[in-house]
Amino acid sequence: MADISKFATIERGAEIAEDVKIGPFTYIGPHVRIGSGCVIEGNVTITGRTELGDRTRVSPLAVIGAGDGKGAETGEVIIGQANSIREHATIYGGPPGRPTRLGDDNLIMISCHVGSGATIGDHGILINNTLIGAGAVLEDYVHTSGFIVILPGVRVGAYTFTLGYTEIDRDAPPYAMVQGAPYRVRGVNSEKLRRCGFADSSIKAIKQALHELYNGSGDVANPDALDRLLAMDDADLHVQRLAQSVKNSMK
């Protein structure tokens, strides 16, 4: 049987796994589904049509499923397994058919905001006060620093690291380190790539490709360099992914 504080409010219709723990003064709306092994601490609000995957932990004063002013119960949020959502984080629900999505094993830290309809992949780390605009997409292993703004509809490539006080105003390539407002590509997220098992040869190839694309300026990709990379049939697979991502962002 779920361990639910007598001071929590659970609306009729909510689906809660038998081993869930829910703290005092937490509110769970009628269309919420909470998976096995979840821990919902005190003073949490979960509304809308929200699904929490197994082994997810939500810290005090987090708000999940909040509407955008069109009704608290219409927003949709789908959260995967083993996520940690820390204090004061807000995750807005997406409109019907376009839910806000979080994958597995993400850390959403204090006062982060995930906008309506945004998508976050797996193994992401959002440091305090990261703001994700509506409809933005963060691919797997994205890591932000504090006080980051990612504008609505922007895509941030996998394994990208954003330094503090950065504004992502347009699509950011995978594997990169980015900084500034608006951002510039500053280098390769080499240490993360090594920790994730990338071969040294692949990291070297990615460094060379990013240097050709941005040539130290880090602003807009060089179209001639991009064409060369796209034409290399024998290029490293990660370089191919990088080139295709940059091409897609230029459409």
Protein Blocks (a to p, Z undefined) as FASTA:
>chain_A
ZZddfkbccdehiacdfkbccdehiacdfkbccdehiacdehiacehjddddehiacdeh
iaehiaehiajklpccdddehiacdehiacddddehiacdddehiacdehiacdehiacd
ehiacdehiacdehiacdehiacdehiacdehiacdehiacdehiacfbdcdehiacedj
ddddfbdcfklmmmnopafklmmmmmmmmmmmnnonopaccfklmmmmmmmmkbcfklmm
mmmmmmmmmZZ
